[in-house]
Amino acid sequence: MTALTVKTPMPPPEWALLERALLAAQARACKEYFDRYFDERGYLLCVPRWGGDDGPDDAIESLTDWPVLHALGAGNDILRLYKKGWEGHLSQYTEARTVEVPFARDGMYYKEFPVMFDWVHNGEGLVVFHLQGLSDPYDRLFEMRVRRFAGFYMNEDPQAPNYDPERKIIRSLFNGSRGPLLRKATALDWTGDPIEVEGRFNPRHGERNYQEMLAHFEEYTDIVGDHPQNLVATGLALNAYTLTGETRYRDWLTEYVDAWAERTRQNGGIIPSNIGLDGTVGGECGGRWYGGTYGWGFSVTVPQTGEKANRNTIYLGLSGFGNALLATGDRRYVDVWRNMINAVNANAKTVNGQTLYPHMFGDEGWYDYTPQPFSHGALEVYYWSLGPEDLKRLPLNGWVGYLQGQNPDYPAQALRRDFEAVRQRVDAMRQDATTPDTRLSDDPMVYNPAAVRALVELMLGGLHPRHAQPLHCQARYFDPENRRAGVPEDVAALVEKITPEGIELTLVNLDPVEARTVAVQGGAYGEHQWTGIEAEGQRLSAGEPFFNVRLAPGAGSRLTLSMNRYANPPTFIFPWDR
C-alpha cells in the first residue's frame, strides 16, 4: 500500500475543530435520543401501524444517518445503538399485524422485509440498512439479509414473484416479500386500520381524523404495472454485489436499468410513469405514458383544503441510474437523466416576458409551469459527470459554490449551522410531551440529532445519501490501527476542490502528542482509483483505490490527488482485507 508521511505542523483550523466537536456532540445527543424513544429490546416507543402516513418505514427512519455518522468517525456506540434499533425494528414490525388491511394481517414484515408497499415507503424503510455495510460489512446477519432482500426481486423466492424477466418489469407499485399486488389499491391499503386521531395523535400530513387519512389516499388506486420509483429496488442488488462481488447481482441490476433506459429513449427522452404487465408503455393506464399513481399526471385532492397537489415521484428513479453507474462505471447511465432534464425543459413557454418550465404532464399536455426549470437530479448529474454544461444548471452558492472557489469560510459556517440544528433538535426532544400511546411512528424523526449533510459534503466531498441511495463521494477514510471505518481520533479532513482529474484534500492531526495513521480510499466503495499523490514536496505514484497517510503530532497538509473515477468494481471490504 502506498504511504505518505506528513510532518509539517498545522495550527488547528477552525473547520477541523468544529468537525471533531460536531462528531462528538452528535454521538452524545444520539445516545440521549435512543434512551428517550427506544426500549431495552430496541423497539420504538410508539403505536405501531401500517400505512403511508405513519408506518414501519417511519419507525426506522428515526435512526436515519446513524450508520453514516459512524462511518465518518463517530464512536462505536453509534453503531451499537443503530444495530440494536434495527434488530428491534425487525422484530417489532414482524409482530405488528393489521386487522383490516388484508396483506399485513400475518405481520407487517415477512422474512424481515415489508410484505408489499411502494418504494416511496420501502426506500425510506431501508435508508439506514442500505448503509450499514459502510461500517459493518462483516456481520453475518447483514450478509444473509442483503442476499435475501435482493432475491425478492430476482425471483429467488417463490413467494415473491415481483419481477417479470421476459418483460423486464417489476409488476406493481406495491411489491415486497409477499410479492406484487395485482389489483387496484384501496384507500384502506394505503392508510392502515382505523385509528383514533383527534385529541390523541397529530398526523404530520395534517389530517384531523381517520376519515381524512382515508381521503388522502382515495385517488391512489392505479398501482398495477411498473413505475420509475421501483428503480430504487436496484439498491438491493447493488448492496449484494458490493458485499459479495457476485456478478449475477450486477447483471440483474443493469438488465432492469437498461430496460428503463430504452423505454425512456423510445418515449422521446422522458421516462414514462407506467409500464403495463404486457411490457407496453402506459399499458395499465389506457396507453397514457404519464398515467398511474405517483405518475407524471398524478395531481390529487388535499382533503383538508380541497386544493390540488402534484405528487409525481418519477424522480426517485434517478437512484437506479446512479446504482448502475457505481456497479459498472459506465457514464451512459448519467446521459439518460441529463437528456430527460433537457427534454422536459425544452417545453418551456414565455408568459409576459418570463420563461416558465413544466413539471407535470396530463391529458391536456404539460402543466405546473413555474419560473424554476425542471431540475430533479441536476446535482447528481453534475456530481457524476463533473461536466461544465451540467454545472450550469446549479446555483453557484453553498457547497457547490465553495468547490468553485467561492466563500472560503463556508466550511465553518456550514458546520456551525449543523451545531445549531443539533442543539434545536435536542431542546425540542426534551420538551416533547408525547407518551408511547400518543406517539405515531414518525413523531420522533424530527428530533433525530444526527446531522451529517455538511460532514459528508466537506469531509468526503460527497452527496448526502437519501431514500435508500448509496453514498456517492470522492474519498472515504479508515482507521487502520483500530480496524474500523472513519477518521481516527483527532483527525479532521476537508475536500476543498473536485475536478474530473482528482481532488484537493486537507488532512490534519489535532493531537499535539500522538501521531495518527489514516487510510484514504477513493470513493465510498473503492470505485475510484488513485493515480498520483502530491504533498509535502513529495510526488508519489499510485495504482490502488487507497493509500495511508501518517500524520505526525499536530501535523497537517493539503494533498493534491489525481484519480481515475469509476475505475473499480464497488466493494464494502476494508482496505487492509483486500
N, C-alpha and C positions, 0 to 999 in steps of 0.2 A: 504494500500500500504506500502511495506517495505520502511524504510527510514534510511539513513546513514548520520551522521554529520561529516564533515571534518573541523578540526580546526588548523591543523599544517601549519604554514607559509611555503610558497614555493616561493623562488626568481623567478621572471618571466623567464621561459626558452625561449631560442631564438625561438624554433619552435612555441611556443604559441604566442609570439609577432608577428611572421610572419603570422601565421594563421589568427589572428584577423585583421591584417593590409591588408592581401590579400582579405578577405571577403569585407572589406570596400572599397578597391581600385576598385574591380570589380564592386561593386554597382555603384560607381561614373562613371566608364567607360561605363557601360551598359546604364546609363541614357543619356550620350552624344551620344552613338551609336544609341539609339532609336530615339532621336531627329533628327539625321542625315538622317536616312533611312526610317522612318515611318511618315505618315501624322497624322492629328488630328483624323482621323477615325480609325487608326491602320492599314491602308493599306500600304504595302511595296511600296516604290517609285521605281518602275521598270516597264518594259514592260511585262505584264502577258502573259505567253504562256503555252500551253500544250506540254509535251514531256519528253523524258528520258534524254535529255541533260540539259534542264532548264525548269522546270515545277512547279506546285503547291507545290510539296514536298520540292523543294529547297527554295521556298519562306519562309516557316515556319521554315525550318532548320536555318534560320537566328537567331532564338531565342533558339537554342539548349543549353541545360543545365541551362536555367534560372529557371525552377521550382526546379531543384536540388540545385542550388545556394541558393534559398530562404529556402529550406528545411534544408540546412546546418546551416543557421542562418543569412543570408544577410537580409538587410532591406526590409520592406514591399513594397517599391517602385518597387522592382524586380517583385514581384507577380502581382502588379497592372499593370505594363507595359506589362508583359507577357500576361495577360488576355486581355488587350486592343489589343495587336497584334494578339492574337488568334481569337478574335471576328472579327477584321478587316479582317483577312486572310479568314475566312469562307465566309464573305460577298464578298470580292474581287474575290474569285475564284468560287463562285456561279454565280456572274455576268459575269465573263470571259467566253467567248464562242469561239469555233473553227468555222471555215468556211468549211474546207475540211475534217477534221477528223470526221467521222460520229457520234461516240458515245458521243462526248462532245459538240455537236452543241447547246444543250439547257443548257449548263453550265458544267464547268469542275468538279464542285462539285454538287452533288444532295443529298438532305437531309443531307447536311453538311459533305459529305464524298466523296472521289474520285469515279467517275462514274464507272470506271473499269481500273485497271492497275496492274502491277506486284508488289510483295511485296518487291522487292528491293526499289521501289519508294514509295509504300504505307507505308512501315515501316519507311522510312525517314520522310514522312509527318506526322507521328504520334509520332515522337521521343520526342516531348515536351508534347503533350496532355496526353500520357500514364502516365506521371509522375506528372501531376497536383494534383492527389489525395494525394501525399505525404504531400502537404501543404494546400490543399484546398478541402478536400473531402466532405464538407457540401454544396457546391454550387449546387443548384437545376438544373441548366443547365448542369453541369458536369454529374450529375446522369442521366438525360434524354439522353444525348449523349452516355454515356457509355452503357446504355441499348440498344439504337437504333443501335449503331455500332456492338455490339455483335450479335444482332438479324439478321443482314445481313448474318451471317454465321451459323445461327441456323434455317434458313428458317422461320423466324417470319415475314418476309416482302415478299409478293408475287412477288414484282418486283425485288427481289434479290435472285433467286434460286441458290446460289453459291454452296451449299453443297448437296451431294447425301448421305442420311443417310443409304441407303442399302449397298452401296459400301464403305462408309466412306471416301469419297474423296471430295476435293474442285475441281470443274470440269474444271478449266482452270487456266493458269498462270495469265491471265487478269481477275480480279474479283473486285467487289465493289458494290456500292449502286444500280446500274442498272444490277447487275448480271454478269454472266461469258460471255466471248467472246468465242464462239464455232466455230470459223473458224481460218484459218491461219492468223496470223498478217501480216500487210504490214509495209514497212519502214515508210509510212506516219503515221500509227497508233502510232508508237514509236516516230517519230520525231516532229510531230506537223505541223501546217500550214507553208507554205513558208514564209521566213523572209529575209530581207536584213541583210547581215552579214559583208562582207568586208568593212572596214572603219568605221563601226558603233559599232559592238559588238566584244567581244573577248571570244568566247566559251571556257569553261575550259577543254573540251575534245580535243581541238586543231584544230577543223575544221575551214577551211578558207572560206567556203561558204556553202550555203544551200545544194548543191549537195553532199558535203562531209558529212553533217549531215545525209542525207538520206542514204548514203553509209555505214555509221557507223552501221545502223540497218538493212541493206539489208538481212542479214542472220538470223535475229531474228524472224523467221516465225513459228516455231513449238511450239505453246503455249497451244494447247488443251490437257486436262488431268491435273493431279496433279503433283506437284513439291515440294521438301522439303522446298523451301522458303515460301510456303503457311503456313507452321507451325508458321510463325511469326504472323499470324492472331489469334492464340490462346491467344495472349496478350490481345485481346479484351475481351475474356471470362474471363481471369484471372482478369482483371480490374473490370469486373462486379461482379465476385464472391467476390473479396476483398472489394468492396464497399457495396454490398447488403447482402452477406452471403448466397445467394440463391444457393442451390446445383445443380440446373439444369445447371448453367454455368460451374461449375466444372465437371459435368458429361459429357457435350459435349466436353470440353477440353480433358479429359482423353480418351474418346472414339476415338477422332481423333488421338491423340498422340499414343495411344495403337495400332491403325491400322498401323501407320508408323513403330512402333517398331517391329510389326510382319512381315511386308514386309522386313524390314532390316534383321531380323533373317533368313527369307527364302532366302534372296539374299546373303548368305554367310557372314552376318555381315556388309555389306556395303549398305548404304541407296541408293535405286535407284533414278534416277532423272526424271523418267516419269512413271506415272500410268495412264493407259487408262481409258476411260469412262466406260468400262466394268469391271474395277477394277483390270485388269491384269498388271503385271509389264511390262513396255515398250509397253503398248497396243496401244499407238498412234504413236509409232516410230518403227514399224516393229518388236516388241519384244525386242528391244535393251534397256536394263535396264539403260544404260548410255546415252540415247538419249535426245533430246529436247533442247529448248533454255535454256541457263544457266545450262546445264547438265554436267555430267562427261566428255563428249566428245565435249563440246562446245568451239571450237577454231575458231575464226573468223578473217577476214582480216581487218587490220587497213587501212582506205582509204588513209591517208596521206603518208604512207610508203610502203604499200603492204605487210608488215610483218604480221605474225600470232600472235594473242593474245589469251591467255587462260582465259575464263570467266566463270568458274564453280562457282555457288553460292550455292551449297548444304550446305555450312557451315552455312547459315542463319537458317537452320532447327534446329540448336542447341538450339535456344531460346525456341522452343516448349517443349523440354525435360526439360529445366530449369523451364519453367512455370508449367509443370506437377509436378515437384518436389516441388515447392512452394505451389501448390494447395493441394497436398496430403501428403507430407513428405516422399514419397516412394523413396528409394535410387535406385531402379532398373532402374529408368529413366537415372541415371548417367551411369549405366553399358552399355546402348545402345551405347552411344557416345564413351566411353572408348574402347569398343570392336571394334568399327569401326576404330579408330585410329590405334589400333594394327593390324587389318586386312589389312588396306592399307599398312602399313609399312612392313608387312610380305612379300610383293612383292619387297622388295629391291634387288638390284643386286650390284655386285662388279665389278668395271672397273678400271684397272691399280692400284689395291690395295685400291681403295677408294669406300666406300659404298655410293650408290645413292638410293634415295627414290622417288617413283612415286607420282604424284599429279593429273593426269588426266587418263581417260580410253576411248579408242576409238575402232574402228573396228579392229585395229591391236593389241589391248591389252593395257597394261599400258604404259604411256608415261609421258613426262615432268618430267624427273628424275633430282633431284638436291641433293647436299650433305645434305640439311636440311630435316629431317623427316617430313612427313605429320603431322601437329600439330594443325590444326584448332580446337579450343575448348579445347586444352590441359590445359590452365589456368583455364577455367571454371570447367572442370572435377576435377582438383585438389582442387579448391576452394570449390566445393560442397561435395567432399569426405574427404578432408584433409588426404588422404592416402599416405604413403611414396612411394609407387610404382608410383602413379600419380605425385608426386613431382619430380621424376627422369626425367620426360620429359621436365622440365622447367630449363632455365638457372638461377643459383643462384646469380642474381645480381638485382640491382634496389630494388623495393618494396619487391619482394619475398625474395631476399637475406636479406633485413633488418629484415623481420619477422623471418628469420632463425638465427638471431643474428649477422649478418654482418653489417659493416658500420653504427655505431651508429649516425653518422652525416647525414645520408640520409634524415630524415625529413626536416631539414633546407635547405639542398641542393635542394630537390625537390620543396619546396615552393619558394625558390629564383628563380628557373627556371620558375615557373609559373608567378612570378612577372615580369620577363623579357618578357615572352610571352604576357602578358597584355600590357606592355609598347610598344612592337613592333606592336601589332595589332592597338592600338590607334594611334600610329605615322603613320602607313600606312593608316588608315582611314582618318586622317586629310589631307593626301596627295592625296586621291582618287579624280580624276578629272572627274569621270563619272557624267552624269546627268540622271534624271529619264528616258529619252527617249533613252539613250545609255547604259542602265544598264539592264542586264539579272537578273533573279530571284536569281541565285546562286552567283552573284558577291559580295554581302555584307558578305556572310558567312565567308570568310577568315578573316574578321575584327572583328567578334564576340568576345568581350572581356571576355566572361565567360570561365574561365579555371579552371575546377573543378576536374580534374583527381586526382591530388595529394591530394586535400582536401578529396575526397571520400575515397581514399585508407588510408590516415593517420587518419582522424577523425572517420571514420565509420568502418575501416577495410573492405572496400567493393570494388566491381568491378565497374568501370565507366560504366554506362548503355549506350548502343549503339543500334541503329536500332530498336527502339520500344521495347527494352528489359526492364523488370522491374529492380529495384535496388536490387541487391544482396549484403547484408552487414551483419556484425556481430552485430552492435549496431547503434541505432539512438537516437537523443536527442530531447527533447521538453522543452519549457519554460512554466511551469505551471502558473506562475504569470501573464504572458501576453497572455496565452491561444493560443499559436502558436507553430508550428514546428520549430526546430532548437535550437542550443545552445543559452542560454540567453546572453545578452550583457556582454562582458568582460570575458566570459567563453571560454576556449580552451580545446580540447580533442585530445588524441593521443592513438590509438590502437598499442601497442608495441609487442604483441605476440598473435598468433592464434594457438590453438591446437584443436583436436577433443573434448576435455573436456571443453574448455572455452577460455577466452581471458584475457590479462593483459592490463588495460586501465588506463591512467593518465588523471585526470581532474584537472584544475587549474582555480581559480578566479583571474584575473589580477587586479581587482579593490581593492585597499587597504582600501577603505572606506565602501563599501556596500557589504553585503552578497548576494549570489545568490543561487537559487534552480534550479536544472536541473533534469528532468526525463530521465532515461536511459532505452531504450527499446531494447529487444533482436530481432535483425533483422529489416529490413525496414518496415515490416508489422506485427511485433509481432509474427513472426513464430517460434522464439527461446524462450525457457523457461529458465529463470534464476533459478538456483538451490542453489547457495551459493555466498556469498559476503565476501571477506576478505579485510580489510583496517583499518588503524588507530588502529591496535591492536584489532579490533573487528572482530568477525565471526558471520555473520547473515545468517540464512536460508532464502530461498526464494522459492516461488512457483507460481510466476507470470511472465509475459513477460516484466515487467517494475518495476522500483523502483526509489525513489527520493534520490538525494544527496544534502544536504545543505552545501554549501561551505562558510566558514567564510571569511571575507575580507582578500584578499591576501593569501588565503589558497589553498593547493593542495595536492593530494595524488595519489599513484598508487594503483589501485584496482585489485585484482585477482578475476575474476568472472567465476564461473562454470555454464555451461548451458547444456540443453538438446536441441540439434539442430533439427529444423523442427518438433517440437512437437505440434504446434498450427496451426489452420487454419489462413491464412493471413487476415489481416483487415486493412483498412485505418483509422478506428476510433481512435481518440486520446486517450491516456491513461486515462484521467480523465472522459471520457464519457463511459467507459466500465463497 
